[in-house]
Amino acid sequence: MFHPLEKDLSEMKTVDVEQKLSELNKKYYLAARFGNQDLLTQLQTFVIIYRNELSQRAINMKFEEQDQDLDQLINVD
């Protein structure tokens, strides 16, 4: 998902993405208490963006680990 006001998350460290997601979740629950539906919609968009980024990073890490395992199995001597 892309939002024109959000910077490129691929440049951020994973720890920073996790912290930002935590902040967004806190803001979302606070907005839910007040019942501001427009704000909830915007916050939900950003929560989804950050969750997707973390999921994509986890998938990429799994693929990298699998590639490393296969490299050790192939011997071209």
mmJSON file of the N, C-alpha and C atoms, coordinates in Angstrom:
{"data_MODEL":{"atom_site":{
"group_PDB":["ATOM","ATOM","ATOM","ATOM","ATOM","ATOM","ATOM","ATOM","ATOM","ATOM","ATOM","ATOM","ATOM","ATOM","ATOM","ATOM","ATOM","ATOM","ATOM","ATOM","ATOM","ATOM","ATOM","ATOM","ATOM","ATOM","ATOM","ATOM","ATOM","ATOM","ATOM","ATOM","ATOM","ATOM","ATOM","ATOM","ATOM","ATOM","ATOM","ATOM","ATOM","ATOM","ATOM","ATOM","ATOM","ATOM","ATOM","ATOM","ATOM","ATOM","ATOM","ATOM","ATOM","ATOM","ATOM","ATOM","ATOM","ATOM","ATOM","ATOM","ATOM","ATOM","ATOM","ATOM","ATOM","ATOM","ATOM","ATOM","ATOM","ATOM","ATOM","ATOM","ATOM","ATOM","ATOM","ATOM","ATOM","ATOM","ATOM","ATOM","ATOM","ATOM","ATOM","ATOM","ATOM","ATOM","ATOM","ATOM","ATOM","ATOM","ATOM","ATOM","ATOM","ATOM","ATOM","ATOM","ATOM","ATOM","ATOM","ATOM","ATOM","ATOM","ATOM","ATOM","ATOM","ATOM","ATOM","ATOM","ATOM","ATOM","ATOM","ATOM","ATOM","ATOM","ATOM","ATOM","ATOM","ATOM","ATOM","ATOM","ATOM","ATOM","ATOM","ATOM","ATOM","ATOM","ATOM","ATOM","ATOM","ATOM","ATOM","ATOM","ATOM","ATOM","ATOM","ATOM","ATOM","ATOM","ATOM","ATOM","ATOM","ATOM","ATOM","ATOM","ATOM","ATOM","ATOM","ATOM","ATOM","ATOM","ATOM","ATOM","ATOM","ATOM","ATOM","ATOM","ATOM","ATOM","ATOM","ATOM","ATOM","ATOM","ATOM","ATOM","ATOM","ATOM","ATOM","ATOM","ATOM","ATOM","ATOM","ATOM","ATOM","ATOM","ATOM","ATOM","ATOM","ATOM","ATOM","ATOM","ATOM","ATOM","ATOM","ATOM","ATOM","ATOM","ATOM","ATOM","ATOM","ATOM","ATOM","ATOM","ATOM","ATOM","ATOM","ATOM","ATOM","ATOM","ATOM","ATOM","ATOM","ATOM","ATOM","ATOM","ATOM","ATOM","ATOM","ATOM","ATOM","ATOM","ATOM","ATOM","ATOM","ATOM","ATOM","ATOM","ATOM","ATOM","ATOM","ATOM","ATOM","ATOM","ATOM","ATOM","ATOM","ATOM","ATOM","ATOM","ATOM","ATOM","ATOM"],
"id":[1,2,3,4,5,6,7,8,9,10,11,12,13,14,15,16,17,18,19,20,21,22,23,24,25,26,27,28,29,30,31,32,33,34,35,36,37,38,39,40,41,42,43,44,45,46,47,48,49,50,51,52,53,54,55,56,57,58,59,60,61,62,63,64,65,66,67,68,69,70,71,72,73,74,75,76,77,78,79,80,81,82,83,84,85,86,87,88,89,90,91,92,93,94,95,96,97,98,99,100,101,102,103,104,105,106,107,108,109,110,111,112,113,114,115,116,117,118,119,120,121,122,123,124,125,126,127,128,129,130,131,132,133,134,135,136,137,138,139,140,141,142,143,144,145,146,147,148,149,150,151,152,153,154,155,156,157,158,159,160,161,162,163,164,165,166,167,168,169,170,171,172,173,174,175,176,177,178,179,180,181,182,183,184,185,186,187,188,189,190,191,192,193,194,195,196,197,198,199,200,201,202,203,204,205,206,207,208,209,210,211,212,213,214,215,216,217,218,219,220,221,222,223,224,225,226,227,228,229,230,231],
"type_symbol":["N","C","C","N","C","C","N","C","C","N","C","C","N","C","C","N","C","C","N","C","C","N","C","C","N","C","C","N","C","C","N","C","C","N","C","C","N","C","C","N","C","C","N","C","C","N","C","C","N","C","C","N","C","C","N","C","C","N","C","C","N","C","C","N","C","C","N","C","C","N","C","C","N","C","C","N","C","C","N","C","C","N","C","C","N","C","C","N","C","C","N","C","C","N","C","C","N","C","C","N","C","C","N","C","C","N","C","C","N","C","C","N","C","C","N","C","C","N","C","C","N","C","C","N","C","C","N","C","C","N","C","C","N","C","C","N","C","C","N","C","C","N","C","C","N","C","C","N","C","C","N","C","C","N","C","C","N","C","C","N","C","C","N","C","C","N","C","C","N","C","C","N","C","C","N","C","C","N","C","C","N","C","C","N","C","C","N","C","C","N","C","C","N","C","C","N","C","C","N","C","C","N","C","C","N","C","C","N","C","C","N","C","C","N","C","C","N","C","C","N","C","C","N","C","C","N","C","C","N","C","C"],
"label_atom_id":["N","CA","C","N","CA","C","N","CA","C","N","CA","C","N","CA","C","N","CA","C","N","CA","C","N","CA","C","N","CA","C","N","CA","C","N","CA","C","N","CA","C","N","CA","C","N","CA","C","N","CA","C","N","CA","C","N","CA","C","N","CA","C","N","CA","C","N","CA","C","N","CA","C","N","CA","C","N","CA","C","N","CA","C","N","CA","C","N","CA","C","N","CA","C","N","CA","C","N","CA","C","N","CA","C","N","CA","C","N","CA","C","N","CA","C","N","CA","C","N","CA","C","N","CA","C","N","CA","C","N","CA","C","N","CA","C","N","CA","C","N","CA","C","N","CA","C","N","CA","C","N","CA","C","N","CA","C","N","CA","C","N","CA","C","N","CA","C","N","CA","C","N","CA","C","N","CA","C","N","CA","C","N","CA","C","N","CA","C","N","CA","C","N","CA","C","N","CA","C","N","CA","C","N","CA","C","N","CA","C","N","CA","C","N","CA","C","N","CA","C","N","CA","C","N","CA","C","N","CA","C","N","CA","C","N","CA","C","N","CA","C","N","CA","C","N","CA","C","N","CA","C","N","CA","C","N","CA","C","N","CA","C","N","CA","C","N","CA","C"],
"label_alt_id":[null,null,null,null,null,null,null,null,null,null,null,null,null,null,null,null,null,null,null,null,null,null,null,null,null,null,null,null,null,null,null,null,null,null,null,null,null,null,null,null,null,null,null,null,null,null,null,null,null,null,null,null,null,null,null,null,null,null,null,null,null,null,null,null,null,null,null,null,null,null,null,null,null,null,null,null,null,null,null,null,null,null,null,null,null,null,null,null,null,null,null,null,null,null,null,null,null,null,null,null,null,null,null,null,null,null,null,null,null,null,null,null,null,null,null,null,null,null,null,null,null,null,null,null,null,null,null,null,null,null,null,null,null,null,null,null,null,null,null,null,null,null,null,null,null,null,null,null,null,null,null,null,null,null,null,null,null,null,null,null,null,null,null,null,null,null,null,null,null,null,null,null,null,null,null,null,null,null,null,null,null,null,null,null,null,null,null,null,null,null,null,null,null,null,null,null,null,null,null,null,null,null,null,null,null,null,null,null,null,null,null,null,null,null,null,null,null,null,null,null,null,null,null,null,null,null,null,null,null,null,null],
"label_comp_id":["MET","MET","MET","PHE","PHE","PHE","HIS","HIS","HIS","PRO","PRO","PRO","LEU","LEU","LEU","GLU","GLU","GLU","LYS","LYS","LYS","ASP","ASP","ASP","LEU","LEU","LEU","SER","SER","SER","GLU","GLU","GLU","MET","MET","MET","LYS","LYS","LYS","THR","THR","THR","VAL","VAL","VAL","ASP","ASP","ASP","VAL","VAL","VAL","GLU","GLU","GLU","GLN","GLN","GLN","LYS","LYS","LYS","LEU","LEU","LEU","SER","SER","SER","GLU","GLU","GLU","LEU","LEU","LEU","ASN","ASN","ASN","LYS","LYS","LYS","LYS","LYS","LYS","TYR","TYR","TYR","TYR","TYR","TYR","LEU","LEU","LEU","ALA","ALA","ALA","ALA","ALA","ALA","ARG","ARG","ARG","PHE","PHE","PHE","GLY","GLY","GLY","ASN","ASN","ASN","GLN","GLN","GLN","ASP","ASP","ASP","LEU","LEU","LEU","LEU","LEU","LEU","THR","THR","THR","GLN","GLN","GLN","LEU","LEU","LEU","GLN","GLN","GLN","THR","THR","THR","PHE","PHE","PHE","VAL","VAL","VAL","ILE","ILE","ILE","ILE","ILE","ILE","TYR","TYR","TYR","ARG","ARG","ARG","ASN","ASN","ASN","GLU","GLU","GLU","LEU","LEU","LEU","SER","SER","SER","GLN","GLN","GLN","ARG","ARG","ARG","ALA","ALA","ALA","ILE","ILE","ILE","ASN","ASN","ASN","MET","MET","MET","LYS","LYS","LYS","PHE","PHE","PHE","GLU","GLU","GLU","GLU","GLU","GLU","GLN","GLN","GLN","ASP","ASP","ASP","GLN","GLN","GLN","ASP","ASP","ASP","LEU","LEU","LEU","ASP","ASP","ASP","GLN","GLN","GLN","LEU","LEU","LEU","ILE","ILE","ILE","ASN","ASN","ASN","VAL","VAL","VAL","ASP","ASP","ASP"],
"label_asym_id":["A","A","A","A","A","A","A","A","A","A","A","A","A","A","A","A","A","A","A","A","A","A","A","A","A","A","A","A","A","A","A","A","A","A","A","A","A","A","A","A","A","A","A","A","A","A","A","A","A","A","A","A","A","A","A","A","A","A","A","A","A","A","A","A","A","A","A","A","A","A","A","A","A","A","A","A","A","A","A","A","A","A","A","A","A","A","A","A","A","A","A","A","A","A","A","A","A","A","A","A","A","A","A","A","A","A","A","A","A","A","A","A","A","A","A","A","A","A","A","A","A","A","A","A","A","A","A","A","A","A","A","A","A","A","A","A","A","A","A","A","A","A","A","A","A","A","A","A","A","A","A","A","A","A","A","A","A","A","A","A","A","A","A","A","A","A","A","A","A","A","A","A","A","A","A","A","A","A","A","A","A","A","A","A","A","A","A","A","A","A","A","A","A","A","A","A","A","A","A","A","A","A","A","A","A","A","A","A","A","A","A","A","A","A","A","A","A","A","A","A","A","A","A","A","A","A","A","A","A","A","A"],
"label_entity_id":["1","1","1","1","1","1","1","1","1","1","1","1","1","1","1","1","1","1","1","1","1","1","1","1","1","1","1","1","1","1","1","1","1","1","1","1","1","1","1","1","1","1","1","1","1","1","1","1","1","1","1","1","1","1","1","1","1","1","1","1","1","1","1","1","1","1","1","1","1","1","1","1","1","1","1","1","1","1","1","1","1","1","1","1","1","1","1","1","1","1","1","1","1","1","1","1","1","1","1","1","1","1","1","1","1","1","1","1","1","1","1","1","1","1","1","1","1","1","1","1","1","1","1","1","1","1","1","1","1","1","1","1","1","1","1","1","1","1","1","1","1","1","1","1","1","1","1","1","1","1","1","1","1","1","1","1","1","1","1","1","1","1","1","1","1","1","1","1","1","1","1","1","1","1","1","1","1","1","1","1","1","1","1","1","1","1","1","1","1","1","1","1","1","1","1","1","1","1","1","1","1","1","1","1","1","1","1","1","1","1","1","1","1","1","1","1","1","1","1","1","1","1","1","1","1","1","1","1","1","1","1"],
"label_seq_id":[1,1,1,2,2,2,3,3,3,4,4,4,5,5,5,6,6,6,7,7,7,8,8,8,9,9,9,10,10,10,11,11,11,12,12,12,13,13,13,14,14,14,15,15,15,16,16,16,17,17,17,18,18,18,19,19,19,20,20,20,21,21,21,22,22,22,23,23,23,24,24,24,25,25,25,26,26,26,27,27,27,28,28,28,29,29,29,30,30,30,31,31,31,32,32,32,33,33,33,34,34,34,35,35,35,36,36,36,37,37,37,38,38,38,39,39,39,40,40,40,41,41,41,42,42,42,43,43,43,44,44,44,45,45,45,46,46,46,47,47,47,48,48,48,49,49,49,50,50,50,51,51,51,52,52,52,53,53,53,54,54,54,55,55,55,56,56,56,57,57,57,58,58,58,59,59,59,60,60,60,61,61,61,62,62,62,63,63,63,64,64,64,65,65,65,66,66,66,67,67,67,68,68,68,69,69,69,70,70,70,71,71,71,72,72,72,73,73,73,74,74,74,75,75,75,76,76,76,77,77,77],
"pdbx_PDB_ins_code":[null,null,null,null,null,null,null,null,null,null,null,null,null,null,null,null,null,null,null,null,null,null,null,null,null,null,null,null,null,null,null,null,null,null,null,null,null,null,null,null,null,null,null,null,null,null,null,null,null,null,null,null,null,null,null,null,null,null,null,null,null,null,null,null,null,null,null,null,null,null,null,null,null,null,null,null,null,null,null,null,null,null,null,null,null,null,null,null,null,null,null,null,null,null,null,null,null,null,null,null,null,null,null,null,null,null,null,null,null,null,null,null,null,null,null,null,null,null,null,null,null,null,null,null,null,null,null,null,null,null,null,null,null,null,null,null,null,null,null,null,null,null,null,null,null,null,null,null,null,null,null,null,null,null,null,null,null,null,null,null,null,null,null,null,null,null,null,null,null,null,null,null,null,null,null,null,null,null,null,null,null,null,null,null,null,null,null,null,null,null,null,null,null,null,null,null,null,null,null,null,null,null,null,null,null,null,null,null,null,null,null,null,null,null,null,null,null,null,null,null,null,null,null,null,null,null,null,null,null,null,null],
"Cartn_x":[0.847,0.0,0.89,0.439,1.218,0.38,1.004,0.356,1.291,0.802,1.688,2.357,1.806,2.394,3.389,3.52,4.433,5.749,6.833,8.151,8.401,9.473,9.828,10.295,9.558,9.866,11.054,11.407,12.538,13.855,13.878,15.076,15.184,14.095,14.086,14.603,15.175,15.587,14.342,14.449,13.318,12.855,13.804,13.452,12.628,12.995,12.256,10.845,10.718,9.395,8.522,9.093,8.341,7.906,8.791,8.445,7.332,7.419,6.395,5.055,5.071,3.84,3.234,4.067,3.591,2.943,3.561,2.998,1.648,1.583,0.338,-0.775,-0.447,-1.45,-1.984,-1.094,-1.534,-2.458,-2.09,-2.924,-4.265,-4.246,-5.484,-6.447,-5.94,-6.815,-7.311,-6.488,-6.916,-8.019,-7.85,-8.871,-10.161,-10.026,-11.21,-12.046,-11.386,-12.126,-12.994,-12.468,-13.201,-14.19,-14.079,-15.049,-14.89,-13.696,-13.463,-13.205,-14.233,-14.15,-13.181,-13.124,-12.207,-10.756,-10.436,-9.085,-8.753,-9.71,-9.5,-9.17,-9.85,-9.606,-8.185,-7.751,-6.394,-5.339,-5.545,-4.588,-4.53,-5.683,-5.721,-4.928,-4.995,-4.221,-2.735,-2.251,-0.834,-0.429,-1.301,-1.014,-0.836,-1.699,-1.595,-0.292,0.086,1.324,2.522,2.572,3.708,3.698,2.535,2.455,2.898,2.474,2.893,4.402,4.994,6.445,7.159,6.689,7.307,7.121,5.95,5.709,6.624,6.763,7.625,9.075,9.521,10.894,11.083,10.096,10.195,10.257,9.461,9.487,10.842,11.376,12.683,13.78,13.695,14.697,14.629,13.425,13.28,13.87,13.618,14.178,15.702,16.239,17.695,18.307,17.646,18.142,18.101,17.041,16.928,17.992,18.265,19.288,20.652,20.94,22.227,22.355,21.28,21.31,21.584,20.997,21.188,22.599,23.174,24.533,25.536,25.309,26.228,26.075,24.923,24.676,25.291,25.42,25.913,27.436,28.072,29.518,29.918,30.662,31.001,32.51,33.0,34.43,34.661],
"Cartn_y":[-1.17,0.0,1.23,2.258,3.476,4.662,5.578,6.819,7.953,8.968,10.026,10.849,10.851,11.641,10.85,9.574,8.733,8.583,8.671,8.505,7.038,6.783,5.435,4.64,3.612,2.835,1.908,1.616,0.72,1.348,2.641,3.328,3.322,2.975,2.966,1.635,1.666,0.443,-0.278,-1.584,-2.386,-1.943,-1.604,-1.152,0.126,1.029,2.276,2.038,1.102,0.767,0.174,-0.697,-1.294,-0.239,0.713,1.781,2.66,2.993,3.822,3.089,1.794,1.008,1.0,0.89,0.93,2.277,3.355,4.691,4.825,4.335,4.419,3.616,2.454,1.646,2.373,3.011,3.781,4.916,5.625,6.727,6.216,5.048,4.472,4.162,3.514,3.169,4.41,5.442,6.695,7.339,7.352,7.919,7.096,5.79,4.93,5.273,5.668,6.058,7.287,8.207,9.442,9.289,8.204,7.927,8.756,9.285,10.084,9.149,8.896,7.906,8.308,9.588,10.036,9.818,10.133,9.926,8.437,7.631,6.18,5.615,6.096,5.623,5.961,7.177,7.586,6.8,6.636,5.882,4.426,3.848,2.459,2.282,3.27,3.215,3.126,3.964,3.954,2.698,2.193,0.943,-0.189,-0.247,-1.279,-1.134,0.083,0.32,-0.206,0.111,-0.311,-1.824,-2.412,-3.87,-4.587,-4.076,-4.679,-4.602,-3.492,-3.352,-4.374,-4.542,-5.536,-6.954,-7.247,-8.572,-8.828,-7.832,-7.974,-8.197,-7.5,-7.686,-9.093,-9.602,-10.959,-11.99,-11.805,-12.723,-12.67,-11.472,-11.332,-11.997,-11.891,-12.53,-14.049,-14.616,-16.066,-16.523,-15.757,-16.124,-16.045,-15.038,-14.9,-16.067,-16.481,-17.622,-18.9,-19.099,-20.285,-20.272,-19.108,-19.006,-19.353,-18.926,-19.226,-20.722,-21.343,-22.781,-23.557,-23.158,-23.838,-23.625,-22.456,-22.192,-23.155,-23.543,-24.464,-25.898,-26.226,-27.572,-27.799,-26.735,-26.875,-26.781,-27.828,-27.868,-28.026,-27.073,-27.066,-27.352,-28.317,-28.657,-29.706],
"Cartn_z":[0.0,0.0,0.0,-0.66,-0.789,-0.347,0.346,0.742,0.368,-0.335,-0.829,0.268,1.448,2.527,3.375,3.118,3.9,3.159,3.907,3.296,2.964,2.241,1.835,3.054,3.412,4.609,4.421,3.189,2.956,3.427,3.596,4.071,5.597,6.276,7.741,8.272,9.463,10.13,10.637,10.799,11.256,12.642,13.501,14.855,14.792,13.892,13.755,13.217,12.291,11.753,12.854,13.673,14.782,15.79,16.097,17.039,16.488,15.212,14.589,14.575,14.311,14.334,15.734,16.741,18.122,18.435,17.995,18.2,17.495,16.263,15.503,16.162,16.699,17.398,18.625,19.377,20.551,20.136,19.07,18.587,18.077,17.445,16.936,18.082,19.131,20.257,20.985,21.049,21.665,20.831,19.522,18.636,18.686,18.887,18.972,20.197,21.27,22.479,22.234,21.41,21.137,19.993,19.246,18.196,16.935,16.694,15.499,14.313,13.516,12.446,11.343,11.006,9.955,10.363,11.592,12.093,12.162,12.573,12.626,11.244,10.238,8.873,8.431,8.695,8.316,9.089,10.371,11.178,10.749,10.436,9.992,8.702,7.826,6.579,6.88,7.796,8.122,8.892,9.738,10.449,9.438,8.445,7.416,6.637,6.308,5.568,6.356,7.645,8.466,8.709,8.902,9.073,7.807,6.664,5.399,5.222,5.599,5.488,6.37,7.598,8.487,7.965,7.41,6.843,5.651,4.812,3.642,4.052,5.077,5.565,6.131,6.829,7.381,6.262,5.229,4.085,3.402,3.211,2.568,3.385,4.702,5.555,5.413,5.338,5.176,3.855,2.79,1.489,1.498,2.155,2.237,3.006,4.08,4.855,4.024,3.259,2.418,1.326,0.754,-0.283,0.275,1.491,2.1,2.363,2.781,3.037,1.75,0.65,-0.617,-1.158,-0.922,-1.383,-0.778,0.446,1.111,0.59,0.024,-0.47,-1.846,-2.605,-3.976,-3.966,-4.475,-4.536,-5.999,-6.525,-7.936,-8.109,-7.425,-7.563,-8.612],
"occupancy":[1.0,1.0,1.0,1.0,1.0,1.0,1.0,1.0,1.0,1.0,1.0,1.0,1.0,1.0,1.0,1.0,1.0,1.0,1.0,1.0,1.0,1.0,1.0,1.0,1.0,1.0,1.0,1.0,1.0,1.0,1.0,1.0,1.0,1.0,1.0,1.0,1.0,1.0,1.0,1.0,1.0,1.0,1.0,1.0,1.0,1.0,1.0,1.0,1.0,1.0,1.0,1.0,1.0,1.0,1.0,1.0,1.0,1.0,1.0,1.0,1.0,1.0,1.0,1.0,1.0,1.0,1.0,1.0,1.0,1.0,1.0,1.0,1.0,1.0,1.0,1.0,1.0,1.0,1.0,1.0,1.0,1.0,1.0,1.0,1.0,1.0,1.0,1.0,1.0,1.0,1.0,1.0,1.0,1.0,1.0,1.0,1.0,1.0,1.0,1.0,1.0,1.0,1.0,1.0,1.0,1.0,1.0,1.0,1.0,1.0,1.0,1.0,1.0,1.0,1.0,1.0,1.0,1.0,1.0,1.0,1.0,1.0,1.0,1.0,1.0,1.0,1.0,1.0,1.0,1.0,1.0,1.0,1.0,1.0,1.0,1.0,1.0,1.0,1.0,1.0,1.0,1.0,1.0,1.0,1.0,1.0,1.0,1.0,1.0,1.0,1.0,1.0,1.0,1.0,1.0,1.0,1.0,1.0,1.0,1.0,1.0,1.0,1.0,1.0,1.0,1.0,1.0,1.0,1.0,1.0,1.0,1.0,1.0,1.0,1.0,1.0,1.0,1.0,1.0,1.0,1.0,1.0,1.0,1.0,1.0,1.0,1.0,1.0,1.0,1.0,1.0,1.0,1.0,1.0,1.0,1.0,1.0,1.0,1.0,1.0,1.0,1.0,1.0,1.0,1.0,1.0,1.0,1.0,1.0,1.0,1.0,1.0,1.0,1.0,1.0,1.0,1.0,1.0,1.0,1.0,1.0,1.0,1.0,1.0,1.0,1.0,1.0,1.0,1.0,1.0,1.0],
"B_iso_or_equiv":[0.0,0.0,0.0,0.0,0.0,0.0,0.0,0.0,0.0,0.0,0.0,0.0,0.0,0.0,0.0,0.0,0.0,0.0,0.0,0.0,0.0,0.0,0.0,0.0,0.0,0.0,0.0,0.0,0.0,0.0,0.0,0.0,0.0,0.0,0.0,0.0,0.0,0.0,0.0,0.0,0.0,0.0,0.0,0.0,0.0,0.0,0.0,0.0,0.0,0.0,0.0,0.0,0.0,0.0,0.0,0.0,0.0,0.0,0.0,0.0,0.0,0.0,0.0,0.0,0.0,0.0,0.0,0.0,0.0,0.0,0.0,0.0,0.0,0.0,0.0,0.0,0.0,0.0,0.0,0.0,0.0,0.0,0.0,0.0,0.0,0.0,0.0,0.0,0.0,0.0,0.0,0.0,0.0,0.0,0.0,0.0,0.0,0.0,0.0,0.0,0.0,0.0,0.0,0.0,0.0,0.0,0.0,0.0,0.0,0.0,0.0,0.0,0.0,0.0,0.0,0.0,0.0,0.0,0.0,0.0,0.0,0.0,0.0,0.0,0.0,0.0,0.0,0.0,0.0,0.0,0.0,0.0,0.0,0.0,0.0,0.0,0.0,0.0,0.0,0.0,0.0,0.0,0.0,0.0,0.0,0.0,0.0,0.0,0.0,0.0,0.0,0.0,0.0,0.0,0.0,0.0,0.0,0.0,0.0,0.0,0.0,0.0,0.0,0.0,0.0,0.0,0.0,0.0,0.0,0.0,0.0,0.0,0.0,0.0,0.0,0.0,0.0,0.0,0.0,0.0,0.0,0.0,0.0,0.0,0.0,0.0,0.0,0.0,0.0,0.0,0.0,0.0,0.0,0.0,0.0,0.0,0.0,0.0,0.0,0.0,0.0,0.0,0.0,0.0,0.0,0.0,0.0,0.0,0.0,0.0,0.0,0.0,0.0,0.0,0.0,0.0,0.0,0.0,0.0,0.0,0.0,0.0,0.0,0.0,0.0,0.0,0.0,0.0,0.0,0.0,0.0],
"pdbx_formal_charge":[null,null,null,null,null,null,null,null,null,null,null,null,null,null,null,null,null,null,null,null,null,null,null,null,null,null,null,null,null,null,null,null,null,null,null,null,null,null,null,null,null,null,null,null,null,null,null,null,null,null,null,null,null,null,null,null,null,null,null,null,null,null,null,null,null,null,null,null,null,null,null,null,null,null,null,null,null,null,null,null,null,null,null,null,null,null,null,null,null,null,null,null,null,null,null,null,null,null,null,null,null,null,null,null,null,null,null,null,null,null,null,null,null,null,null,null,null,null,null,null,null,null,null,null,null,null,null,null,null,null,null,null,null,null,null,null,null,null,null,null,null,null,null,null,null,null,null,null,null,null,null,null,null,null,null,null,null,null,null,null,null,null,null,null,null,null,null,null,null,null,null,null,null,null,null,null,null,null,null,null,null,null,null,null,null,null,null,null,null,null,null,null,null,null,null,null,null,null,null,null,null,null,null,null,null,null,null,null,null,null,null,null,null,null,null,null,null,null,null,null,null,null,null,null,null,null,null,null,null,null,null],
"auth_seq_id":[1,1,1,2,2,2,3,3,3,4,4,4,5,5,5,6,6,6,7,7,7,8,8,8,9,9,9,10,10,10,11,11,11,12,12,12,13,13,13,14,14,14,15,15,15,16,16,16,17,17,17,18,18,18,19,19,19,20,20,20,21,21,21,22,22,22,23,23,23,24,24,24,25,25,25,26,26,26,27,27,27,28,28,28,29,29,29,30,30,30,31,31,31,32,32,32,33,33,33,34,34,34,35,35,35,36,36,36,37,37,37,38,38,38,39,39,39,40,40,40,41,41,41,42,42,42,43,43,43,44,44,44,45,45,45,46,46,46,47,47,47,48,48,48,49,49,49,50,50,50,51,51,51,52,52,52,53,53,53,54,54,54,55,55,55,56,56,56,57,57,57,58,58,58,59,59,59,60,60,60,61,61,61,62,62,62,63,63,63,64,64,64,65,65,65,66,66,66,67,67,67,68,68,68,69,69,69,70,70,70,71,71,71,72,72,72,73,73,73,74,74,74,75,75,75,76,76,76,77,77,77],
"auth_comp_id":["MET","MET","MET","PHE","PHE","PHE","HIS","HIS","HIS","PRO","PRO","PRO","LEU","LEU","LEU","GLU","GLU","GLU","LYS","LYS","LYS","ASP","ASP","ASP","LEU","LEU","LEU","SER","SER","SER","GLU","GLU","GLU","MET","MET","MET","LYS","LYS","LYS","THR","THR","THR","VAL","VAL","VAL","ASP","ASP","ASP","VAL","VAL","VAL","GLU","GLU","GLU","GLN","GLN","GLN","LYS","LYS","LYS","LEU","LEU","LEU","SER","SER","SER","GLU","GLU","GLU","LEU","LEU","LEU","ASN","ASN","ASN","LYS","LYS","LYS","LYS","LYS","LYS","TYR","TYR","TYR","TYR","TYR","TYR","LEU","LEU","LEU","ALA","ALA","ALA","ALA","ALA","ALA","ARG","ARG","ARG","PHE","PHE","PHE","GLY","GLY","GLY","ASN","ASN","ASN","GLN","GLN","GLN","ASP","ASP","ASP","LEU","LEU","LEU","LEU","LEU","LEU","THR","THR","THR","GLN","GLN","GLN","LEU","LEU","LEU","GLN","GLN","GLN","THR","THR","THR","PHE","PHE","PHE","VAL","VAL","VAL","ILE","ILE","ILE","ILE","ILE","ILE","TYR","TYR","TYR","ARG","ARG","ARG","ASN","ASN","ASN","GLU","GLU","GLU","LEU","LEU","LEU","SER","SER","SER","GLN","GLN","GLN","ARG","ARG","ARG","ALA","ALA","ALA","ILE","ILE","ILE","ASN","ASN","ASN","MET","MET","MET","LYS","LYS","LYS","PHE","PHE","PHE","GLU","GLU","GLU","GLU","GLU","GLU","GLN","GLN","GLN","ASP","ASP","ASP","GLN","GLN","GLN","ASP","ASP","ASP","LEU","LEU","LEU","ASP","ASP","ASP","GLN","GLN","GLN","LEU","LEU","LEU","ILE","ILE","ILE","ASN","ASN","ASN","VAL","VAL","VAL","ASP","ASP","ASP"],
"auth_asym_id":["A","A","A","A","A","A","A","A","A","A","A","A","A","A","A","A","A","A","A","A","A","A","A","A","A","A","A","A","A","A","A","A","A","A","A","A","A","A","A","A","A","A","A","A","A","A","A","A","A","A","A","A","A","A","A","A","A","A","A","A","A","A","A","A","A","A","A","A","A","A","A","A","A","A","A","A","A","A","A","A","A","A","A","A","A","A","A","A","A","A","A","A","A","A","A","A","A","A","A","A","A","A","A","A","A","A","A","A","A","A","A","A","A","A","A","A","A","A","A","A","A","A","A","A","A","A","A","A","A","A","A","A","A","A","A","A","A","A","A","A","A","A","A","A","A","A","A","A","A","A","A","A","A","A","A","A","A","A","A","A","A","A","A","A","A","A","A","A","A","A","A","A","A","A","A","A","A","A","A","A","A","A","A","A","A","A","A","A","A","A","A","A","A","A","A","A","A","A","A","A","A","A","A","A","A","A","A","A","A","A","A","A","A","A","A","A","A","A","A","A","A","A","A","A","A","A","A","A","A","A","A"],
"auth_atom_id":["N","CA","C","N","CA","C","N","CA","C","N","CA","C","N","CA","C","N","CA","C","N","CA","C","N","CA","C","N","CA","C","N","CA","C","N","CA","C","N","CA","C","N","CA","C","N","CA","C","N","CA","C","N","CA","C","N","CA","C","N","CA","C","N","CA","C","N","CA","C","N","CA","C","N","CA","C","N","CA","C","N","CA","C","N","CA","C","N","CA","C","N","CA","C","N","CA","C","N","CA","C","N","CA","C","N","CA","C","N","CA","C","N","CA","C","N","CA","C","N","CA","C","N","CA","C","N","CA","C","N","CA","C","N","CA","C","N","CA","C","N","CA","C","N","CA","C","N","CA","C","N","CA","C","N","CA","C","N","CA","C","N","CA","C","N","CA","C","N","CA","C","N","CA","C","N","CA","C","N","CA","C","N","CA","C","N","CA","C","N","CA","C","N","CA","C","N","CA","C","N","CA","C","N","CA","C","N","CA","C","N","CA","C","N","CA","C","N","CA","C","N","CA","C","N","CA","C","N","CA","C","N","CA","C","N","CA","C","N","CA","C","N","CA","C","N","CA","C","N","CA","C","N","CA","C","N","CA","C","N","CA","C","N","CA","C","N","CA","C"],
"pdbx_PDB_model_num":[1,1,1,1,1,1,1,1,1,1,1,1,1,1,1,1,1,1,1,1,1,1,1,1,1,1,1,1,1,1,1,1,1,1,1,1,1,1,1,1,1,1,1,1,1,1,1,1,1,1,1,1,1,1,1,1,1,1,1,1,1,1,1,1,1,1,1,1,1,1,1,1,1,1,1,1,1,1,1,1,1,1,1,1,1,1,1,1,1,1,1,1,1,1,1,1,1,1,1,1,1,1,1,1,1,1,1,1,1,1,1,1,1,1,1,1,1,1,1,1,1,1,1,1,1,1,1,1,1,1,1,1,1,1,1,1,1,1,1,1,1,1,1,1,1,1,1,1,1,1,1,1,1,1,1,1,1,1,1,1,1,1,1,1,1,1,1,1,1,1,1,1,1,1,1,1,1,1,1,1,1,1,1,1,1,1,1,1,1,1,1,1,1,1,1,1,1,1,1,1,1,1,1,1,1,1,1,1,1,1,1,1,1,1,1,1,1,1,1,1,1,1,1,1,1,1,1,1,1,1,1]
}}}
